[in-house]
Amino acid sequence: MSKVISRDGTPLAYERKGEGAPLILVGGAFSTGTAEDPLANLLAPGFSVVTYDRRGRGGSGDTVPYAVAREVEDLAALIEEVGGSACLYGMSSGGALVLRAAAAGLSVPRIAVYEPPFTVLADTRAEKAAYTERLKTLLDEERRGEAVELFLSVVGMPREFVAQMKRAPVWRSFESLAPTLAYDDAVMGDGTVPVERLSALTQPVLVVSGDASPGVMRDAARRTTEAVPDGRHVSLPRQTHDVDPRKLAPVLEEFFTAA
């Protein structure tokens, strides 16, 4: 992997494949750059696709204290590395980060996101604040396994599935990435759709969701689309939050190559 240095000195590990206009893929919770490899391989024939390890993950470094602004600077460094302008695609909480980066003024011609996990339910700010506080306590006390369990319970993972995952090799990877759950939590703000921030975006934004995902996620995708001046929404048939890259890639290709 190649390395680029962010503004605060944090090294970021990234890979670039394909030829064409630059397109940076941004992963969500528990993901390193390799999580986006299947999608990157499908898009590489038409784009110069960049996947990277967000700070605190994989081959990238980390600098404390964390701030969302530092992750925006990370994307700024990658954009500069690939020529000064790049389209962005973000998965889940990576989508929320992409939207923040665009709102911060980075040179981003087009943006696509898949199911950014905002909420459209009645006021959940107190519940979100309680989660943030509990997560911080567990991480401060190095109780990483419990932090992972907390996150999985919040996103609706059944207890029996969590119990099975704890016995699988992937659990160790989850525990190693547990500190970055606080980063994704910070990126999500109070959890609601950031209407004011999104209303300031001037570039085209594509919001994609799966029609087999929970209703709250589909509603959040529509609300996000409505908040963007030039927003458009695509619902993928028979897809969930664990989207099939083969179904997603053609939609992204069409959007990012549109005149």
C-alpha positions as CSV (number, residue, x, y, z in Angstrom):
1,M,0.0,0.0,0.0
2,S,1.0,3.6,-0.6
3,K,1.1,6.2,2.1
4,V,0.0,9.9,2.3
5,I,0.5,12.2,5.3
6,S,-2.6,14.0,6.6
7,R,-2.3,17.6,7.9
8,D,-1.8,16.5,11.5
9,G,1.0,14.1,10.5
10,T,-1.0,10.9,10.5
11,P,0.1,8.5,7.8
12,L,-2.8,7.0,5.7
13,A,-2.4,3.8,3.9
14,Y,-4.2,3.6,0.5
15,E,-4.4,1.7,-2.7
16,R,-5.1,3.0,-6.2
17,K,-6.3,0.9,-9.1
18,G,-7.7,1.5,-12.6
19,E,-7.5,4.5,-14.9
20,G,-9.8,7.5,-15.3
21,A,-11.3,10.1,-13.1
22,P,-10.4,9.8,-9.4
23,L,-13.0,8.1,-7.1
24,I,-12.4,7.6,-3.4
25,L,-14.3,4.9,-1.5
26,V,-14.9,5.5,2.2
27,G,-15.8,2.5,4.5
28,G,-18.0,2.5,7.5
29,A,-17.8,0.9,11.0
30,F,-15.3,-2.0,11.5
31,S,-14.0,-1.6,7.9
32,T,-10.6,-1.2,6.5
33,G,-9.8,-0.3,2.9
34,T,-9.9,-4.0,1.9
35,A,-13.7,-4.1,2.7
36,E,-14.2,-1.9,-0.4
37,D,-12.0,-4.0,-2.7
38,P,-14.8,-6.0,-4.4
39,L,-16.5,-2.7,-5.3
40,A,-13.2,-1.1,-6.3
41,N,-12.4,-4.0,-8.6
42,L,-15.8,-3.6,-10.4
43,L,-15.3,0.2,-10.8
44,A,-11.6,0.2,-11.7
45,P,-12.2,-0.3,-15.5
46,G,-13.7,3.2,-15.7
47,F,-12.2,5.1,-12.7
48,S,-9.0,5.6,-10.8
49,V,-10.3,4.1,-7.6
50,V,-8.8,4.8,-4.2
51,T,-9.5,2.6,-1.2
52,Y,-7.9,3.6,2.1
53,D,-7.7,2.7,5.8
54,R,-9.3,5.4,7.8
55,R,-7.2,6.6,10.7
56,G,-6.9,4.1,13.5
57,R,-7.4,1.2,11.1
58,G,-5.3,-1.3,9.2
59,G,-2.0,0.3,7.9
60,S,-2.9,3.9,8.8
61,G,-1.8,5.7,11.9
62,D,-3.7,7.5,14.5
63,T,-3.3,10.8,16.4
64,V,-5.1,11.7,19.6
65,P,-7.3,13.4,20.4
66,Y,-9.7,12.4,17.7
67,A,-11.8,15.0,15.9
68,V,-14.1,14.6,12.9
69,A,-12.3,17.6,11.3
70,R,-9.1,15.4,11.2
71,E,-10.9,12.8,9.2
72,V,-12.0,15.5,6.8
73,E,-8.4,16.5,6.5
74,D,-7.5,12.9,5.7
75,L,-9.8,13.0,2.7
76,A,-8.4,16.4,1.7
77,A,-4.9,14.8,1.7
78,L,-6.1,11.9,-0.4
79,I,-7.8,14.3,-2.8
80,E,-4.7,16.3,-3.2
81,E,-2.7,13.1,-3.7
82,V,-4.8,12.1,-6.7
83,G,-4.8,15.5,-8.4
84,G,-6.8,18.0,-6.3
85,S,-10.3,16.8,-7.1
86,A,-12.1,13.5,-6.7
87,C,-15.6,12.1,-6.5
88,L,-16.5,10.4,-3.2
89,Y,-18.5,7.3,-2.3
90,G,-19.2,6.5,1.3
91,M,-20.7,3.3,2.8
92,S,-22.9,3.6,6.0
93,S,-21.1,6.0,8.5
94,G,-18.5,6.5,5.8
95,G,-21.3,8.1,3.9
96,A,-21.9,10.6,6.7
97,L,-18.2,11.4,6.7
98,V,-18.3,12.0,2.9
99,L,-21.2,14.4,3.3
100,R,-19.3,16.2,6.1
101,A,-16.2,16.5,3.9
102,A,-18.2,17.9,1.0
103,A,-19.9,20.5,3.3
104,A,-16.4,21.5,4.5
105,G,-15.6,22.7,1.0
106,L,-13.4,19.9,-0.4
107,S,-13.1,19.7,-4.2
108,V,-15.7,17.0,-4.8
109,P,-17.6,17.1,-8.1
110,R,-20.1,14.3,-7.2
111,I,-21.0,12.4,-4.1
112,A,-22.7,9.0,-3.6
113,V,-23.6,7.3,-0.3
114,Y,-25.1,4.0,0.7
115,E,-27.5,4.1,3.6
116,P,-25.9,6.6,5.9
117,P,-27.3,5.5,9.3
118,F,-29.2,8.6,10.4
119,T,-32.4,8.3,12.3
120,V,-35.8,9.8,11.4
121,L,-37.5,8.5,14.5
122,A,-38.9,10.8,17.2
123,D,-36.3,12.6,19.2
124,T,-33.6,10.0,20.0
125,R,-30.9,12.5,21.1
126,A,-31.0,11.3,24.7
127,E,-30.6,7.7,23.7
128,K,-27.7,8.6,21.3
129,A,-26.0,10.6,24.1
130,A,-26.4,7.6,26.5
131,Y,-24.8,5.3,23.9
132,T,-21.9,7.8,23.4
133,E,-21.2,7.9,27.1
134,R,-21.4,4.2,27.6
135,L,-19.1,3.6,24.6
136,K,-16.6,6.0,26.0
137,T,-16.6,4.3,29.4
138,L,-16.0,0.9,27.9
139,L,-13.2,2.1,25.6
140,D,-11.5,4.1,28.4
141,E,-11.5,0.9,30.5
142,E,-10.2,-1.2,27.6
143,R,-13.3,-3.3,27.6
144,R,-13.2,-3.7,23.9
145,G,-15.3,-6.8,23.6
146,E,-18.1,-5.1,25.5
147,A,-17.8,-2.1,23.3
148,V,-18.3,-4.2,20.2
149,E,-21.3,-5.9,21.8
150,L,-22.8,-2.5,22.7
151,F,-22.5,-1.3,19.1
152,L,-23.9,-4.5,17.6
153,S,-26.9,-4.4,20.0
154,V,-27.6,-0.7,19.0
155,V,-27.6,-1.6,15.3
156,G,-30.1,-4.4,16.0
157,M,-27.9,-7.5,15.9
158,P,-29.7,-10.4,17.6
159,R,-28.0,-11.7,20.8
160,E,-27.7,-15.2,19.4
161,F,-25.8,-13.9,16.3
162,V,-23.5,-11.9,18.6
163,A,-22.8,-15.0,20.6
164,Q,-21.9,-16.9,17.4
165,M,-19.7,-14.0,16.2
166,K,-17.8,-14.0,19.5
167,R,-16.6,-17.6,18.8
168,A,-15.5,-16.7,15.3
169,P,-12.1,-15.4,14.2
170,V,-13.6,-12.1,13.0
171,W,-14.3,-11.2,16.7
172,R,-10.6,-10.5,17.3
173,S,-10.6,-8.1,14.3
174,F,-13.7,-6.3,15.7
175,E,-12.0,-5.9,19.1
176,S,-8.9,-4.4,17.4
177,L,-11.0,-1.8,15.6
178,A,-13.3,-1.1,18.6
179,P,-11.7,2.3,19.4
180,T,-12.8,3.5,16.0
181,L,-16.4,3.0,17.0
182,A,-16.1,6.2,18.9
183,Y,-14.9,7.9,15.7
184,D,-17.9,6.7,13.7
185,D,-20.1,7.8,16.6
186,A,-18.6,11.3,16.4
187,V,-19.1,11.4,12.7
188,M,-22.8,10.7,13.1
189,G,-23.3,13.7,15.4
190,D,-26.6,13.5,17.3
191,G,-27.8,10.8,14.9
192,T,-30.4,12.9,13.1
193,V,-30.3,13.8,9.4
194,P,-28.1,17.0,9.3
195,V,-30.6,19.0,7.2
196,E,-28.9,22.4,7.6
197,R,-25.5,21.0,6.6
198,L,-26.9,19.0,3.6
199,S,-28.9,22.0,2.4
200,A,-25.6,23.8,1.7
201,L,-24.3,21.2,-0.7
202,T,-24.1,22.3,-4.3
203,Q,-22.9,19.2,-6.1
204,P,-25.1,16.3,-7.2
205,V,-25.6,13.7,-4.5
206,L,-26.8,10.2,-5.0
207,V,-28.3,8.3,-2.0
208,V,-28.7,4.6,-2.5
209,S,-30.6,2.2,-0.2
210,G,-31.8,-1.4,-0.4
211,D,-35.5,-2.1,-0.6
212,A,-35.0,-5.1,1.8
213,S,-33.3,-2.9,4.5
214,P,-35.3,-1.9,7.6
215,G,-37.8,0.8,7.1
216,V,-35.9,3.3,9.3
217,M,-32.9,3.0,7.0
218,R,-35.0,3.5,3.9
219,D,-36.7,6.5,5.4
220,A,-33.4,8.0,6.4
221,A,-32.1,7.6,2.8
222,R,-35.2,9.4,1.5
223,R,-34.9,12.2,4.1
224,T,-31.2,12.6,3.3
225,T,-32.1,12.9,-0.4
226,E,-34.7,15.5,0.3
227,A,-32.3,17.6,2.3
228,V,-29.9,18.0,-0.6
229,P,-30.7,20.6,-3.2
230,D,-29.5,18.3,-6.1
231,G,-30.2,15.0,-4.5
232,R,-31.5,11.8,-6.1
233,H,-32.4,8.5,-4.6
234,V,-32.1,4.9,-5.9
235,S,-33.6,1.9,-4.2
236,L,-31.9,-1.4,-5.1
237,P,-34.2,-4.4,-5.3
238,R,-33.7,-7.2,-2.8
239,Q,-30.7,-5.5,-1.2
240,T,-30.0,-4.9,2.5
241,H,-27.3,-2.9,4.3
242,D,-24.9,-5.7,3.3
243,V,-25.2,-4.6,-0.3
244,D,-24.0,-6.8,-3.2
245,P,-21.2,-4.8,-5.0
246,R,-22.4,-6.3,-8.3
247,K,-25.7,-4.6,-7.9
248,L,-24.3,-1.3,-6.6
249,A,-21.4,-0.8,-9.1
250,P,-23.6,-0.1,-12.2
251,V,-25.6,2.5,-10.4
252,L,-22.5,4.3,-9.2
253,E,-20.9,4.1,-12.6
254,E,-23.9,5.7,-14.3
255,F,-24.0,8.4,-11.7
256,F,-20.3,9.3,-11.7
257,T,-20.1,9.4,-15.5
258,A,-23.2,11.5,-16.0
259,A,-22.7,14.8,-17.8
